[in-house]
Amino acid sequence: MYRRVLETTPGDVVLRSNLGLSLVLDGQPREGANLLLDVANGPSAPPQARQNLALAYGVLGNDEAAGCILSIDLPKGSVNDDLRYSSAVRDLLAKQPPAEKLPLRGPAATDMRISPTE
């Protein structure tokens, strides 16, 4: 869905940041991080884009980079909280089976699946 909307508004940094976050949470943290890196380094990057990028790095296991990015906008206590959250998300995603292996319920289940990246 985000990709379709971005076709009409390709410069929307909030939509691009949301797409990057969706990719991270959909088990595609490297792709999400690559997109978020472009967004977070832009001149009009909102703090949320940097925080989403930090989450992506945290999910990828790069806590040092995540902490550096978070410290741009957040106090140390909040940085530590966010790093713990990234670790919990990383652990949760590691336990999840890939989306294509999830059990389907009913014959139309595959038709109803919508990827956040469409």
C-alpha beads as a LAMMPS data file, in Angstrom:
LAMMPS data file: protein, C-alpha beads

118 atoms
117 bonds

1 atom types
1 bond types

-500.0 500.0 xlo xhi
-500.0 500.0 ylo yhi
-500.0 500.0 zlo zhi

Masses

1 110.0

Atoms # bond

1 1 1 0.000 0.000 0.000
2 1 1 2.776 2.465 0.906
3 1 1 4.540 1.815 -2.393
4 1 1 1.366 2.590 -4.355
5 1 1 0.826 5.864 -2.529
6 1 1 4.498 6.765 -2.937
7 1 1 4.086 6.485 -6.705
8 1 1 2.011 9.673 -6.543
9 1 1 4.002 11.373 -3.759
10 1 1 7.563 10.004 -3.988
11 1 1 9.069 12.745 -1.853
12 1 1 6.855 12.161 1.183
13 1 1 9.389 11.430 3.924
14 1 1 6.741 10.363 6.442
15 1 1 5.314 7.742 4.061
16 1 1 8.808 6.526 3.179
17 1 1 9.675 6.297 6.873
18 1 1 6.489 4.347 7.547
19 1 1 7.286 1.983 4.679
20 1 1 10.769 1.425 6.079
21 1 1 9.358 0.671 9.519
22 1 1 6.792 -1.695 7.997
23 1 1 9.563 -3.554 6.196
24 1 1 11.528 -3.908 9.430
25 1 1 8.521 -5.238 11.326
26 1 1 7.629 -7.517 8.403
27 1 1 10.934 -9.338 8.824
28 1 1 12.855 -7.413 6.158
29 1 1 15.087 -5.253 8.362
30 1 1 17.920 -4.848 5.852
31 1 1 15.589 -3.537 3.138
32 1 1 13.872 -1.303 5.686
33 1 1 17.203 0.020 6.961
34 1 1 18.343 0.842 3.428
35 1 1 15.187 2.850 2.763
36 1 1 15.309 4.525 6.172
37 1 1 18.957 5.456 5.708
38 1 1 18.008 7.506 2.645
39 1 1 15.107 9.135 4.488
40 1 1 16.991 9.841 7.732
41 1 1 19.904 11.444 5.890
42 1 1 17.652 13.838 3.977
43 1 1 17.516 17.539 4.817
44 1 1 13.865 17.355 5.902
45 1 1 14.181 14.136 7.904
46 1 1 11.831 14.054 10.884
47 1 1 13.119 12.609 14.180
48 1 1 10.783 9.632 13.703
49 1 1 12.716 8.612 10.584
50 1 1 15.947 8.502 12.613
51 1 1 14.223 6.534 15.375
52 1 1 12.843 4.069 12.829
53 1 1 16.340 3.701 11.362
54 1 1 17.710 3.067 14.846
55 1 1 15.096 0.344 15.338
56 1 1 16.145 -1.223 12.038
57 1 1 19.784 -1.243 13.111
58 1 1 18.809 -2.648 16.496
59 1 1 16.808 -5.446 14.883
60 1 1 19.842 -6.186 12.712
61 1 1 21.938 -6.426 15.895
62 1 1 23.909 -3.206 15.437
63 1 1 23.154 -1.660 18.830
64 1 1 26.119 0.702 18.617
65 1 1 24.814 2.383 15.456
66 1 1 21.273 2.360 16.849
67 1 1 22.427 4.075 20.037
68 1 1 24.361 6.736 18.134
69 1 1 21.326 7.564 16.008
70 1 1 18.943 7.606 18.953
71 1 1 21.230 9.926 20.936
72 1 1 20.692 12.640 18.314
73 1 1 17.136 13.221 19.514
74 1 1 16.739 11.432 22.847
75 1 1 18.200 11.579 26.362
76 1 1 20.375 8.661 27.498
77 1 1 17.611 6.982 29.519
78 1 1 15.308 6.942 26.506
79 1 1 18.123 5.650 24.290
80 1 1 18.604 2.710 26.649
81 1 1 14.847 2.035 26.705
82 1 1 14.718 2.058 22.903
83 1 1 17.714 -0.287 22.675
84 1 1 15.950 -2.745 24.990
85 1 1 12.855 -2.476 22.801
86 1 1 14.918 -3.135 19.652
87 1 1 16.379 -6.213 21.298
88 1 1 12.909 -7.487 22.209
89 1 1 11.669 -6.930 18.645
90 1 1 14.767 -8.698 17.275
91 1 1 14.103 -11.701 19.548
92 1 1 10.424 -11.757 18.601
93 1 1 11.134 -11.589 14.863
94 1 1 13.723 -14.357 15.175
95 1 1 11.014 -16.652 16.566
96 1 1 8.501 -15.878 13.810
97 1 1 8.267 -18.177 10.798
98 1 1 8.572 -16.478 7.414
99 1 1 5.222 -15.093 6.223
100 1 1 4.957 -17.573 3.371
101 1 1 5.087 -20.439 5.869
102 1 1 2.331 -19.182 8.145
103 1 1 -0.632 -21.535 8.298
104 1 1 -3.560 -20.330 6.225
105 1 1 -7.164 -20.627 7.269
106 1 1 -9.603 -21.273 4.457
107 1 1 -9.187 -21.300 0.693
108 1 1 -9.373 -17.525 0.266
109 1 1 -6.724 -16.734 2.879
110 1 1 -4.002 -16.155 0.303
111 1 1 -6.204 -13.682 -1.560
112 1 1 -6.764 -11.673 1.623
113 1 1 -3.102 -11.280 2.547
114 1 1 -1.839 -7.744 2.036
115 1 1 1.824 -6.980 2.368
116 1 1 2.759 -3.594 3.866
117 1 1 5.151 -3.177 0.960
118 1 1 2.569 -3.376 -1.855

Bonds

1 1 1 2
2 1 2 3
3 1 3 4
4 1 4 5
5 1 5 6
6 1 6 7
7 1 7 8
8 1 8 9
9 1 9 10
10 1 10 11
11 1 11 12
12 1 12 13
13 1 13 14
14 1 14 15
15 1 15 16
16 1 16 17
17 1 17 18
18 1 18 19
19 1 19 20
20 1 20 21
21 1 21 22
22 1 22 23
23 1 23 24
24 1 24 25
25 1 25 26
26 1 26 27
27 1 27 28
28 1 28 29
29 1 29 30
30 1 30 31
31 1 31 32
32 1 32 33
33 1 33 34
34 1 34 35
35 1 35 36
36 1 36 37
37 1 37 38
38 1 38 39
39 1 39 40
40 1 40 41
41 1 41 42
42 1 42 43
43 1 43 44
44 1 44 45
45 1 45 46
46 1 46 47
47 1 47 48
48 1 48 49
49 1 49 50
50 1 50 51
51 1 51 52
52 1 52 53
53 1 53 54
54 1 54 55
55 1 55 56
56 1 56 57
57 1 57 58
58 1 58 59
59 1 59 60
60 1 60 61
61 1 61 62
62 1 62 63
63 1 63 64
64 1 64 65
65 1 65 66
66 1 66 67
67 1 67 68
68 1 68 69
69 1 69 70
70 1 70 71
71 1 71 72
72 1 72 73
73 1 73 74
74 1 74 75
75 1 75 76
76 1 76 77
77 1 77 78
78 1 78 79
79 1 79 80
80 1 80 81
81 1 81 82
82 1 82 83
83 1 83 84
84 1 84 85
85 1 85 86
86 1 86 87
87 1 87 88
88 1 88 89
89 1 89 90
90 1 90 91
91 1 91 92
92 1 92 93
93 1 93 94
94 1 94 95
95 1 95 96
96 1 96 97
97 1 97 98
98 1 98 99
99 1 99 100
100 1 100 101
101 1 101 102
102 1 102 103
103 1 103 104
104 1 104 105
105 1 105 106
106 1 106 107
107 1 107 108
108 1 108 109
109 1 109 110
110 1 110 111
111 1 111 112
112 1 112 113
113 1 113 114
114 1 114 115
115 1 115 116
116 1 116 117
117 1 117 118
